[in-house]
Amino acid sequence: MTDIIHTIGRRKTSVARLFLNKGKGKITINDKEMEKYFPLATLQYKILKPLSLTNSEKIYDLKVTVKGGGINGQAEAIQLAVSRALCKTNEENHSLLKPEGLLGRDPRMVERKKFGQKKARKKHQFSKR
């Protein structure tokens, strides 16, 4: 295994770059601790889910830079990056993470607003007479 594994995860408009290396389980996101960057327990759970499924919480240090989107999209982008990195470390992790749906990129994005309409799909009220 190489020293540092670099992967990218995306969700909506969020992009997460992850650097994974051997360590004691320290997770830093944009030079902050994970608990400070994501104070909500549900978002922390999303990030730690691939690590807990592969029993590698205390084996690797994660350094993440994440940009764009909201906090939920950022957490899911990091989750994908962590899952991809764990698959690079050990091929057996793929069979653990794939059934949980952690390796698939969620392609759903916000639909753009069209001209002559109020929103992406909402139209002006139609008047017959």
N, CA, C and O of each residue as an XYZ file, in Angstrom:
516
protein
N       0.829     -1.183      0.000
C       0.000      0.000      0.000
C       0.875      1.248      0.000
O       1.891      1.292      0.693
N       0.491      2.259     -0.769
C       1.238      3.512     -0.777
C       0.990      4.275      0.521
O       0.118      3.921      1.313
N       1.777      5.330      0.717
C       1.675      6.102      1.955
C       0.330      6.801      2.092
O      -0.357      6.641      3.101
N      -0.049      7.582      1.072
C      -1.281      8.360      1.146
C      -2.178      7.995     -0.041
O      -1.718      7.903     -1.179
N      -3.466      7.791      0.250
C      -4.447      7.490     -0.790
C      -5.326      8.719     -0.969
O      -5.868      9.247      0.002
N      -5.466      9.174     -2.213
C      -6.258     10.360     -2.526
C      -7.488      9.950     -3.314
O      -7.379      9.286     -4.344
N      -8.675     10.350     -2.826
C      -9.918     10.077     -3.548
C     -10.805     11.324     -3.526
O     -10.604     12.245     -2.735
N     -11.788     11.316     -4.420
C     -12.727     12.422     -4.526
C     -14.143     11.869     -4.430
O     -14.460     10.835     -5.017
N     -14.992     12.573     -3.680
C     -16.404     12.228     -3.590
C     -17.233     13.447     -3.925
O     -16.878     14.567     -3.556
N     -18.345     13.236     -4.629
C     -19.205     14.353     -5.007
C     -20.655     14.049     -4.650
O     -21.086     12.896     -4.655
N     -21.402     15.121     -4.337
C     -22.841     15.015     -4.094
C     -23.438     16.391     -4.309
O     -23.003     17.354     -3.678
N     -24.427     16.506     -5.187
C     -25.014     17.786     -5.590
C     -23.898     18.715     -6.051
O     -23.219     18.406     -7.030
N     -23.687     19.842     -5.376
C     -22.600     20.730     -5.798
C     -21.398     20.640     -4.859
O     -20.477     21.450     -4.968
N     -21.388     19.676     -3.944
C     -20.282     19.514     -2.997
C     -19.214     18.599     -3.585
O     -19.520     17.580     -4.204
N     -17.958     18.981     -3.380
C     -16.829     18.159     -3.817
C     -15.906     17.971     -2.620
O     -15.470     18.946     -2.008
N     -15.607     16.712     -2.286
C     -14.737     16.398     -1.155
C     -13.474     15.711     -1.657
O     -13.548     14.716     -2.378
N     -12.305     16.246     -1.274
C     -11.023     15.613     -1.579
C     -10.515     15.006     -0.285
O     -10.414     15.696      0.729
N     -10.194     13.711     -0.311
C      -9.805     12.989      0.898
C      -8.393     12.439      0.751
O      -8.026     11.888     -0.287
N      -7.614     12.600      1.810
C      -6.272     12.023      1.894
C      -6.276     11.060      3.067
O      -6.440     11.477      4.214
N      -6.097      9.770      2.788
C      -6.158      8.725      3.809
C      -4.771      8.140      4.006
O      -4.112      7.760      3.038
N      -4.324      8.064      5.252
C      -3.059      7.395      5.562
C      -3.156      6.718      6.916
O      -4.079      6.980      7.687
N      -2.206      5.850      7.199
C      -2.192      5.112      8.468
C      -2.102      6.090      9.623
O      -1.414      7.107      9.532
N      -2.800      5.782     10.714
C      -2.774      6.667     11.869
C      -3.579      6.099     13.019
O      -3.671      4.886     13.207
N      -4.164      7.022     13.792
C      -4.890      6.624     15.000
C      -6.379      6.939     14.935
O      -7.068      6.853     15.952
N      -6.886      7.300     13.769
C      -8.313      7.565     13.628
C      -8.683      9.036     13.716
O      -9.839      9.358     13.993
N      -7.744      9.932     13.490
C      -8.015     11.370     13.550
C      -8.646     11.824     12.229
O      -8.152     11.495     11.151
N      -9.740     12.582     12.328
C     -10.440     13.069     11.142
C     -10.453     14.593     11.185
O     -11.007     15.189     12.109
N      -9.837     15.225     10.177
C      -9.872     16.682     10.077
C     -10.548     17.065      8.765
O     -10.247     16.515      7.706
N     -11.467     18.022      8.863
C     -12.210     18.504      7.709
C     -11.970     20.006      7.601
O     -12.321     20.762      8.508
N     -11.377     20.434      6.502
C     -11.018     21.847      6.289
C     -10.254     22.411      7.486
O     -10.565     23.499      7.970
N      -9.254     21.668      7.960
C      -8.383     22.039      9.086
C      -9.127     22.206     10.411
O      -8.640     22.890     11.312
N     -10.303     21.585     10.535
C     -11.038     21.569     11.800
C     -11.311     20.120     12.173
O     -11.293     19.238     11.314
N     -11.564     19.875     13.454
C     -11.968     18.530     13.867
C     -13.366     18.248     13.332
O     -14.165     19.163     13.133
N     -13.649     16.959     13.102
C     -14.945     16.587     12.537
C     -16.095     17.056     13.436
O     -17.124     17.507     12.933
N     -15.932     16.955     14.756
C     -16.995     17.334     15.689
C     -17.280     18.840     15.637
O     -18.403     19.270     15.901
N     -16.263     19.635     15.298
C     -16.462     21.086     15.194
C     -17.099     21.457     13.846
O     -17.963     22.332     13.781
N     -16.666     20.786     12.777
C     -17.173     21.109     11.438
C     -18.603     20.597     11.253
O     -19.449     21.298     10.697
N     -18.873     19.364     11.724
C     -20.209     18.778     11.661
C     -20.696     18.521     13.085
O     -20.480     17.429     13.611
N     -21.354     19.503     13.729
C     -21.797     19.298     15.112
C     -22.947     18.294     15.249
O     -23.149     17.733     16.326
N     -23.695     18.066     14.175
C     -24.826     17.140     14.242
C     -24.352     15.689     14.210
O     -23.491     15.323     13.410
N     -24.923     14.870     15.090
C     -24.517     13.463     15.197
C     -24.879     12.669     13.939
O     -24.180     11.721     13.581
N     -25.970     13.055     13.268
C     -26.384     12.311     12.073
C     -25.359     12.478     10.950
O     -25.092     11.532     10.207
N     -24.781     13.683     10.823
C     -23.778     13.914      9.787
C     -22.478     13.199     10.123
O     -21.808     12.679      9.231
N     -22.115     13.167     11.407
C     -20.924     12.432     11.839
C     -21.096     10.941     11.570
O     -20.154     10.258     11.170
N     -22.322     10.441     11.796
C     -22.607      9.032     11.542
C     -22.435      8.685     10.064
O     -21.909      7.624      9.727
N     -22.882      9.591      9.176
C     -22.746      9.358      7.740
C     -21.281      9.202      7.345
O     -20.939      8.338      6.537
N     -20.419     10.040      7.916
C     -18.999      9.997      7.574
C     -18.338      8.742      8.143
O     -17.482      8.142      7.493
N     -18.732      8.347      9.353
C     -18.101      7.205     10.020
C     -18.669      5.853      9.586
O     -18.081      4.817      9.899
N     -19.798      5.839      8.872
C     -20.447      4.581      8.488
C     -19.535      3.655      7.685
O     -19.441      2.477      8.032
N     -18.846      4.127      6.614
C     -17.958      3.200      5.890
C     -16.806      2.689      6.749
O     -16.369      1.550      6.582
N     -16.309      3.519      7.667
C     -15.213      3.091      8.541
C     -15.690      2.033      9.528
O     -14.969      1.075      9.805
N     -16.901      2.199     10.061
C     -17.405      1.223     11.032
C     -17.759     -0.107     10.369
O     -17.585     -1.166     10.971
N     -18.261     -0.057      9.120
C     -18.598     -1.302      8.414
C     -17.351     -2.143      8.124
O     -17.410     -3.373      8.125
N     -16.223     -1.471      7.878
C     -14.976     -2.188      7.562
C     -14.070     -2.348      8.781
O     -12.939     -2.817      8.650
N     -14.553     -1.962      9.969
C     -13.794     -2.054     11.228
C     -12.432     -1.370     11.131
O     -11.414     -1.949     11.511
N     -12.416     -0.146     10.625
C     -11.149      0.576     10.474
C     -11.235      1.999     11.017
O     -10.647      2.918     10.446
N     -11.982      2.190     12.140
C     -12.117      3.525     12.720
C     -10.792      4.032     13.279
O     -10.462      5.207     13.125
N     -10.033      3.153     13.925
C      -8.807      3.564     14.610
C      -7.544      3.253     13.809
O      -6.438      3.351     14.340
N      -7.694      2.878     12.536
C      -6.533      2.479     11.729
C      -6.029      3.629     10.870
O      -4.822      3.778     10.683
N      -6.948      4.453     10.339
C      -6.572      5.472      9.359
C      -6.856      6.881      9.866
O      -7.811      7.108     10.608
N      -6.009      7.825      9.451
C      -6.246      9.249      9.635
C      -6.822      9.796      8.335
O      -6.375      9.432      7.247
N      -7.817     10.673      8.454
C      -8.446     11.261      7.284
C      -8.236     12.773      7.301
O      -8.495     13.439      8.304
N      -7.768     13.296      6.186
C      -7.658     14.747      6.014
C      -8.524     15.099      4.814
O      -8.271     14.633      3.702
N      -9.545     15.920      5.037
C     -10.544     16.195      4.015
C     -10.607     17.692      3.748
O     -10.576     18.503      4.673
N     -10.696     18.050      2.458
C     -11.056     19.412      2.071
C     -12.346     19.305      1.276
O     -12.431     18.554      0.305
N     -13.342     20.061      1.697
C     -14.656     19.978      1.061
C     -15.132     21.383      0.716
O     -14.962     22.325      1.491
N     -15.737     21.503     -0.480
C     -16.212     22.799     -0.981
C     -17.602     22.650     -1.562
O     -17.968     21.587     -2.063
N     -18.374     23.725     -1.490
C     -19.650     23.802     -2.183
C     -20.789     23.096     -1.484
O     -20.574     22.190     -0.678
N     -22.001     23.516     -1.797
C     -23.190     22.857     -1.289
C     -23.462     23.143      0.172
O     -22.841     24.015      0.779
N     -24.399     22.395      0.725
C     -24.767     22.521      2.138
C     -24.088     21.458      2.972
O     -23.292     20.670      2.463
N     -24.408     21.438      4.266
C     -23.705     20.516      5.162
C     -24.064     19.063      4.888
O     -23.214     18.182      5.017
N     -25.315     18.800      4.512
C     -25.703     17.416      4.232
C     -25.038     16.896      2.960
O     -24.556     15.764      2.931
N     -25.009     17.704      1.927
C     -24.337     17.311      0.684
C     -22.851     17.117      0.900
O     -22.253     16.209      0.323
N     -22.244     17.962      1.727
C     -20.822     17.818      2.027
C     -20.549     16.524      2.779
O     -19.571     15.832      2.493
N     -21.414     16.189      3.747
C     -21.231     14.954      4.510
C     -21.350     13.725      3.604
O     -20.590     12.768      3.756
N     -22.291     13.747      2.670
C     -22.460     12.613      1.768
C     -21.331     12.530      0.747
O     -20.973     11.439      0.305
N     -20.768     13.677      0.372
C     -19.609     13.674     -0.524
C     -18.401     13.058      0.186
O     -17.645     12.292     -0.412
N     -18.226     13.398      1.459
C     -17.122     12.821      2.248
C     -17.333     11.326      2.414
O     -16.375     10.556      2.339
N     -18.579     10.901      2.640
C     -18.893      9.477      2.791
C     -18.472      8.682      1.553
O     -17.900      7.599      1.672
N     -18.758      9.223      0.370
C     -18.376      8.555     -0.869
C     -16.858      8.500     -1.016
O     -16.308      7.482     -1.436
N     -16.183      9.597     -0.669
C     -14.722      9.630     -0.768
C     -14.081      8.610      0.181
O     -13.120      7.934     -0.186
N     -14.613      8.506      1.396
C     -14.089      7.538      2.369
C     -14.305      6.113      1.863
O     -13.411      5.273      1.967
N     -15.484      5.845      1.319
C     -15.792      4.499      0.802
C     -14.852      4.123     -0.338
O     -14.356      2.997     -0.393
N     -14.609      5.063     -1.245
C     -13.702      4.784     -2.363
C     -12.279      4.552     -1.881
O     -11.577      3.688     -2.406
N     -11.848      5.318     -0.883
C     -10.492      5.166     -0.351
C     -10.319      3.806      0.331
O      -9.274      3.170      0.197
N     -11.344      3.365      1.061
C     -11.263      2.068      1.740
C     -11.222      0.922      0.734
O     -10.602     -0.111      0.992
N     -11.884      1.101     -0.416
C     -11.814      0.085     -1.465
C     -10.419      0.026     -2.081
O      -9.963     -1.044     -2.487
N      -9.737      1.176     -2.151
C      -8.367      1.180     -2.668
C      -7.403      0.496     -1.710
O      -6.427     -0.113     -2.148
N      -7.664      0.588     -0.398
C      -6.772     -0.045      0.575
C      -6.906     -1.562      0.540
O      -5.912     -2.285      0.614
N      -8.156     -2.040      0.427
C      -8.394     -3.480      0.455
C      -9.586     -3.797     -0.438
O     -10.670     -3.242     -0.255
N      -9.385     -4.687     -1.399
C     -10.452     -5.037     -2.348
C     -11.636     -5.727     -1.669
O     -12.753     -5.678     -2.183
N     -11.405     -6.374     -0.514
C     -12.496     -7.065      0.184
C     -13.530     -6.085      0.737
O     -14.681     -6.457      0.962
N     -13.121     -4.833      0.955
C     -14.053     -3.831      1.472
C     -15.160     -3.520      0.474
O     -16.245     -3.088      0.864
N     -14.893     -3.736     -0.814
C     -15.889     -3.459     -1.853
C     -17.152     -4.278     -1.629
O     -18.259     -3.760     -1.775
N     -16.999     -5.554     -1.274
C     -18.156     -6.422     -1.064
C     -18.936     -6.049      0.200
O     -20.110     -6.399      0.325
N     -18.292     -5.338      1.143
C     -18.989     -4.884      2.345
C     -19.742     -3.570      2.105
O     -20.836     -3.371      2.634
N     -19.156     -2.684      1.311
C     -19.714     -1.345      1.130
C     -20.758     -1.262      0.014
O     -21.680     -0.450      0.087
N     -20.615     -2.098     -1.016
C     -21.518     -2.039     -2.166
C     -22.975     -2.341     -1.790
O     -23.859     -1.602     -2.224
N     -23.273     -3.396     -1.000
C     -24.679     -3.647     -0.650
C     -25.317     -2.531      0.175
O     -26.538     -2.371      0.153
N     -24.510     -1.760      0.902
C     -25.031     -0.658      1.705
C     -25.300      0.589      0.858
O     -25.873      1.559      1.353
N     -24.894      0.569     -0.410
C     -25.120      1.700     -1.300
C     -24.146      2.839     -1.082
O     -24.467      3.989     -1.380
N     -22.960      2.543     -0.567
C     -21.988      3.582     -0.241
C     -21.016      3.878     -1.374
O     -20.251      4.838     -1.286
N     -21.026      3.079     -2.434
C     -20.073      3.286     -3.524
C     -20.698      3.955     -4.743
O     -19.993      4.298     -5.692
N     -22.005      4.141     -4.724
C     -22.679      4.760     -5.866
C     -22.746      6.266     -5.711
O     -23.033      6.777     -4.629
N     -22.478      6.977     -6.803
C     -22.571      8.431     -6.805
C     -24.030      8.801     -6.990
O     -24.672      8.323     -7.925
N     -24.568      9.643     -6.116
C     -25.953     10.092     -6.235
C     -25.991     11.236     -7.249
O     -25.509     12.327     -6.943
N     -26.544     11.027     -8.438
C     -26.437     12.033     -9.499
C     -27.458     13.169     -9.408
O     -27.422     14.089    -10.225
N     -28.367     13.123     -8.428
C     -29.440     14.123     -8.389
C     -28.888     15.520     -8.115
O     -28.177     15.743     -7.136
N     -29.233     16.458     -9.005
C     -28.806     17.840     -8.870
C     -30.041     18.729     -8.958
O     -31.116     18.274     -9.351
N     -29.882     19.990     -8.594
C     -30.979     20.944     -8.705
C     -31.200     21.255    -10.186
O     -30.263     21.561    -10.924
N     -32.459     21.168    -10.597
C     -32.793     21.463    -11.991
C     -32.761     22.969    -12.209
O     -33.206     23.735    -11.354
N     -32.238     23.391    -13.350
C     -32.092     24.823    -13.580
C     -33.435     25.481    -13.876
O     -34.362     24.845    -14.378
N     -33.518     26.775    -13.553
C     -34.712     27.560    -13.842
C     -34.761     27.880    -15.333
O     -33.753     28.255    -15.932
N     -35.948     27.727    -15.925
C     -36.114     28.034    -17.339
C     -36.677     29.450    -17.501
O     -37.420     29.933    -16.647
N     -36.314     30.103    -18.602
C     -36.818     31.455    -18.851
C     -38.305     31.400    -19.157
O     -38.797     30.417    -19.711
N     -39.017     32.455    -18.796
C     -40.452     32.504    -19.025
C     -41.249     31.721    -18.008
O     -42.469     31.612    -18.131
N     -40.574     31.163    -16.987
C     -41.254     30.418    -15.936
C     -40.836     30.994    -14.594
O     -39.861     31.741    -14.502
N     -41.586     30.638    -13.549
C     -41.266     31.136    -12.221
C     -40.099     30.375    -11.608
O     -39.211     30.972    -10.999
N     -40.105     29.047    -11.772
C     -39.037     28.199    -11.235
C     -38.694     27.150    -12.294
O     -39.009     27.329    -13.471
N     -38.052     26.062    -11.882
C     -37.653     25.048    -12.847
C     -38.859     24.415    -13.536
O     -38.837     24.188    -14.745
N     -39.910     24.133    -12.768
C     -41.097     23.498    -13.347
C     -42.369     24.299    -13.133
O     -43.355     24.107    -13.844
N     -42.351     25.198    -12.152
C     -43.541     26.000    -11.878
C     -43.722     27.032    -12.990
O     -42.790     27.744    -13.363
N     -44.950     27.090    -13.505
C     -45.231     28.013    -14.604
C     -46.197     29.087    -14.123
O     -46.808     28.959    -13.061
N     -46.329     30.150    -14.919
C     -47.289     31.191    -14.608
C     -48.705     30.627    -14.738
O     -48.936     29.686    -15.498
N     -49.653     31.208    -13.992
C     -51.021     30.707    -14.009
C     -51.613     30.897    -15.407
O     -51.491     31.964    -16.008
N     -52.244     29.861    -15.900
C     -52.834     29.894    -17.231
C     -54.251     30.481    -17.165
O     -55.072     30.084    -16.339
N     -54.499     31.419    -18.047
C     -55.821     32.036    -18.112
C     -56.437     31.688    -19.449
O     -55.881     32.016    -20.497
N     -57.593     31.020    -19.421
C     -58.232     30.625    -20.669
C     -58.902     31.827    -21.336
O     -58.912     31.924    -22.564
N     -59.460     32.739    -20.544
C     -60.143     33.917    -21.092
C     -59.530     35.183    -20.538
O     -59.968     36.281    -20.880
